[in-house]
């Protein structure tokens, strides 16, 4: 099995594994022993990079997910020392009113995991009423200056919003965000590979971190058993038609559909990493096989073979997946709930 390679992040030569194991409603649905095995398998293969968030209730009266607490215990049980992995945590911008609140939220997040710092902080979606970007920049600056955070990024922000916080960061004496976490996969390319974000990459050295790399499992045809993101561009119907051909191509290349899909995203030189939500040892081993497939077939050939499967082309504004959706649309930020 090919070892997970690393990609540069930030201006000082720091490198991160190109595969990030995430925990959004993931490990609270898995036997603890299996979570430990997933973490150990990922680290042994070089994927020692974990995206861990504090997630609230989906509906009033429901308890929030404990997936972050589970991760903290599981990484210890896996025998992985804190210095041996990269930790990425999220800050939910609608919950904070000041720079001090942002710092306090961060401290609660890492406390739940069992540490006092994270290499990377990611500001979540700018949903509805949110903290001004100037306040976010001040909070990030305080955490970086204290040594509790090394880099920071943003999640599903538009290119315009990112330019706004870049300006606010410069005013606060803070380096700009190191990356944007975007919905990006083999069938959903319009934003991550579009002109607005290529401009940010050129102007500010921004990297792309791919989330929803398997479209919440829908790309593989898995039934939904957890909350997943929405469907910008309404491409899931097209994907149903394309999936058999993509699966056949994967088999022809000696891989699985998951490996083919992840290998495509890895061909992007502007990518720092892909976030995956593997719940089982079988899944993480399959995902790790994407590196073998990329090495065997080559980036240029993979992009050529997969060119016809850019399904959101012309359906999603490259400025932002929300750009074509009216602000008052009640499903704009809706989660797709599990099938009954």
C-alpha positions in Angstrom: 0.0 0.0 0.0 1.4 3.4 -0.9 2.1 5.7 1.9 0.1 8.9 2.3 2.2 11.8 0.9 2.2 15.3 2.4 1.4 18.7 1.0 2.7 22.1 2.1 0.5 24.4 4.2 1.3 27.9 5.2 4.4 30.0 4.4 6.9 28.3 6.7 7.3 24.9 5.1 4.9 23.0 7.4 3.5 19.9 5.7 0.3 18.0 6.4 -0.8 14.5 5.2 -2.9 14.7 2.1 -5.6 12.6 3.8 -7.5 13.9 6.8 -9.8 11.6 8.9 -12.9 13.6 10.0 -15.4 13.0 12.7 -18.7 14.7 11.7 -21.3 12.3 13.1 -18.9 9.5 12.4 -17.5 7.9 15.6 -20.6 8.2 17.6 -22.1 5.6 15.4 -19.2 3.1 15.6 -18.0 0.6 18.2 -15.2 2.2 20.2 -12.8 -0.6 19.3 -13.3 0.0 15.6 -12.7 3.7 16.0 -9.4 2.9 17.7 -8.5 0.6 14.8 -9.4 3.2 12.2 -7.2 5.8 13.9 -4.3 3.4 14.3 -4.6 2.2 10.6 -4.6 5.8 9.4 -1.6 6.9 11.4 0.4 3.8 10.4 -0.2 4.7 6.7 0.9 8.3 7.2 -2.6 9.9 7.5 -1.9 11.4 10.9 -4.2 14.3 10.4 -7.6 14.5 12.1 -10.5 17.0 11.7 -12.5 17.1 14.9 -15.5 19.3 15.7 -17.9 20.1 18.5 -21.3 19.5 17.0 -24.6 20.7 18.5 -28.0 19.3 18.4 -29.8 19.1 15.0 -33.2 19.8 16.7 -34.2 21.5 20.0 -34.1 19.0 22.8 -31.6 16.7 21.1 -28.2 16.0 22.6 -25.2 17.1 20.6 -22.8 14.6 19.1 -20.0 13.3 21.4 -17.8 12.4 18.4 -15.0 14.8 19.6 -14.9 13.3 23.1 -14.8 9.8 21.6 -11.9 10.8 19.4 -9.9 12.1 22.3 -10.2 8.8 24.2 -9.7 6.7 21.0 -6.5 8.4 19.9 -5.1 7.6 23.4 -6.2 4.0 23.2 -4.6 3.8 19.8 -1.3 4.7 21.4 -0.8 7.9 19.3 1.0 10.7 21.1 -0.2 14.2 20.8 3.0 15.3 19.0 2.5 12.6 16.4 -0.7 13.9 14.8 -2.1 17.1 13.3 -5.3 18.3 15.0 -7.9 20.5 13.3 -10.9 21.9 15.2 -13.8 24.0 14.1 -15.2 27.3 15.5 -18.9 27.9 14.8 -19.1 31.6 14.0 -22.8 32.1 14.9 -22.1 31.1 18.5 -19.5 33.8 19.2 -20.0 37.5 19.8 -16.4 38.6 20.5 -12.8 37.7 20.0 -12.8 36.5 23.6 -15.8 34.3 22.9 -13.9 32.7 20.0 -10.9 31.9 22.2 -13.2 30.5 24.9 -15.0 28.3 22.4 -11.7 27.0 21.1 -10.6 26.2 24.7 -13.7 24.2 25.3 -13.2 22.3 22.0 -9.7 21.2 22.7 -10.6 20.5 26.4 -13.3 18.0 25.2 -10.6 16.3 23.1 -8.1 16.2 25.9 -5.5 18.7 24.8 -4.8 22.4 25.0 -3.9 23.3 21.4 -4.6 22.5 17.8 -2.4 23.0 14.8 -5.4 24.3 12.8 -8.6 26.2 13.5 -11.4 26.3 10.9 -14.2 28.9 11.0 -17.5 27.3 10.0 -20.0 28.4 7.5 -21.3 31.9 7.5 -24.9 30.9 8.1 -27.4 33.7 8.7 -26.4 36.1 11.5 -22.7 35.7 12.1 -19.8 37.3 13.8 -18.2 40.1 11.7 -15.0 39.0 9.9 -13.0 41.6 11.9 -13.9 39.8 15.1 -13.1 36.5 13.7 -9.7 37.8 12.6 -9.1 39.2 16.1 -9.9 35.8 17.7 -7.7 33.9 15.3 -4.9 36.4 15.9 -5.2 35.9 19.7 -5.0 32.1 19.3 -2.0 32.2 16.9 -0.1 34.7 19.1 -0.7 32.5 22.2 0.8 29.5 20.4 -2.4 27.4 20.7 -3.1 27.5 16.9 -0.6 27.5 14.1 -2.8 28.0 11.0 -6.4 28.8 10.4 -8.9 28.3 7.5 -12.5 28.7 6.6 -15.3 26.3 5.7 -17.6 26.8 2.6 -17.0 30.6 2.4 -17.5 32.3 -0.9 -14.4 33.8 -2.6 -15.7 37.3 -1.8 -16.1 36.5 1.9 -12.6 35.1 2.0 -11.2 38.3 0.5 -13.0 40.2 3.2 -11.4 38.3 6.0 -8.0 38.4 4.3 -8.2 42.2 4.5 -9.4 42.0 8.1 -6.5 39.6 8.9 -4.0 42.0 7.4 -5.4 44.8 9.6 -5.0 42.5 12.7 -1.4 41.7 11.8 -2.4 38.1 11.1 -1.4 35.9 8.2 -4.4 35.1 5.8 -6.2 31.8 6.0 -4.1 28.9 4.9 -6.9 27.1 3.2 -10.6 26.9 2.3 -12.5 23.7 3.1 -14.9 23.3 0.2 -17.3 20.7 -1.1 -15.1 19.2 -3.8 -15.1 15.8 -5.4 -14.8 14.1 -8.8 -18.3 15.2 -9.8 -18.4 18.5 -8.0 -15.5 20.7 -9.3 -17.0 24.1 -10.2 -15.9 25.9 -7.0 -12.6 24.4 -6.0 -11.3 24.5 -9.6 -13.1 27.7 -10.6 -11.6 31.1 -11.4 -12.5 32.9 -8.1 -10.6 30.4 -6.0 -7.8 30.0 -8.4 -7.4 33.8 -8.0 -7.2 33.4 -4.2 -4.6 30.7 -4.6 -2.5 33.0 -6.8 -2.9 36.1 -4.7 -2.7 34.7 -1.2 -1.2 31.2 -1.4 -4.6 29.7 -0.3 -4.9 26.0 -0.5 -8.0 23.9 -0.9 -9.2 21.2 1.6 -11.7 18.9 0.1 -14.8 17.9 2.1 -17.7 15.8 0.9 -15.1 14.0 -1.2 -17.5 11.0 -1.5 -20.7 13.2 -1.4 -21.6 11.9 2.0 -21.5 8.4 0.7 -24.0 9.2 -2.1 -21.3 9.0 -4.7 -20.9 5.4 -3.9 -24.6 4.7 -3.8 -24.8 4.2 0.0 -28.1 4.9 1.8 -28.0 8.0 4.0 -27.7 7.0 7.7 -26.5 10.3 9.0 -27.0 14.0 8.3 -25.2 15.1 5.2 -24.8 18.4 3.3 -27.3 19.6 0.7 -27.0 19.1 -3.1 -25.9 22.4 -4.8 -26.7 22.3 -8.5 -29.1 19.4 -8.0 -26.6 16.8 -9.4 -27.6 13.7 -7.6 -29.9 12.6 -10.3 -27.1 12.9 -12.8 -24.8 11.0 -10.5 -27.2 8.1 -10.3 -26.9 7.7 -14.1 -23.1 8.2 -14.1 -22.3 5.9 -11.2 -22.3 2.6 -13.1 -19.9 3.9 -15.7 -17.6 5.3 -13.1 -17.6 2.1 -11.1 -16.8 0.1 -14.3 -13.9 2.5 -15.0 -12.6 2.0 -11.5 -12.6 -1.7 -11.9 -10.9 -1.4 -15.3 -8.1 0.5 -13.5 -7.8 -2.1 -10.8 -9.4 -0.1 -8.0 -12.7 0.7 -6.3 -15.1 3.6 -7.0 -14.0 5.3 -3.7 -10.4 5.0 -4.7 -11.0 6.5 -8.1 -13.0 9.4 -6.7 -10.4 10.2 -4.1 -7.5 9.8 -6.5 -9.1 12.4 -8.8 -9.1 15.0 -6.0 -5.5 14.2 -5.2 -4.5 15.2 -8.7 -5.1 18.9 -7.8 -1.8 20.5 -6.9 -3.6 23.2 -5.0 -5.0 20.7 -2.6 -3.6 20.4 0.9 -5.8 17.4 2.0 -9.0 15.5 1.6 -11.3 15.0 4.6 -12.9 11.6 4.8 -15.3 10.1 7.4 -14.2 6.5 7.5 -16.0 4.6 10.2 -14.5 1.1 9.8 -11.0 -0.4 9.2 -12.3 -1.7 5.8 -13.3 1.8 4.8 -10.0 3.5 5.7 -8.0 0.8 4.0 -10.1 1.2 0.9 -9.7 5.0 1.0 -5.9 4.6 1.5 -5.8 2.6 -1.8 -6.4 5.9 -3.7 -2.8 6.7 -3.3 -1.8 3.4 -5.0 -4.3 4.1 -7.8 -2.9 7.6 -8.3 0.7 6.3 -8.4 -0.2 3.5 -10.8 -2.3 5.5 -13.3 -0.9 9.0 -13.0 -2.5 12.3 -12.4 -2.7 13.4 -16.1 -4.3 10.1 -17.2 -6.8 10.2 -14.3 -7.9 13.7 -15.2 -8.3 12.8 -18.8 -10.4 9.7 -18.0 -12.6 11.5 -15.5 -13.2 14.7 -17.6 -16.7 13.6 -18.6 -17.9 13.3 -15.0 -17.8 17.0 -14.0 -21.5 17.0 -13.2 -21.9 20.4 -11.6 -20.4 22.3 -14.5 -22.6 25.2 -15.3 -24.9 24.3 -12.4 -23.0 25.9 -9.5 -21.6 29.4 -9.4 -17.8 29.1 -8.9 -18.0 32.0 -6.5 -19.9 29.9 -4.0 -22.2 26.9 -3.8 -24.8 29.3 -2.2 -24.6 32.0 -4.8 -27.5 30.9 -7.0 -29.8 30.2 -4.0 -31.9 33.1 -2.7 -31.1 34.2 0.8 -34.6 33.6 2.0 -34.8 30.1 0.7 -35.5 27.9 3.7 -33.5 25.0 2.4 -30.4 27.1 1.6 -28.4 25.6 4.5 -30.6 22.6 5.2 -29.1 19.2 6.1 -30.3 16.1 4.3 -31.6 14.0 7.1 -31.3 10.2 7.1 -33.8 8.1 5.3 -36.5 6.7 7.5 
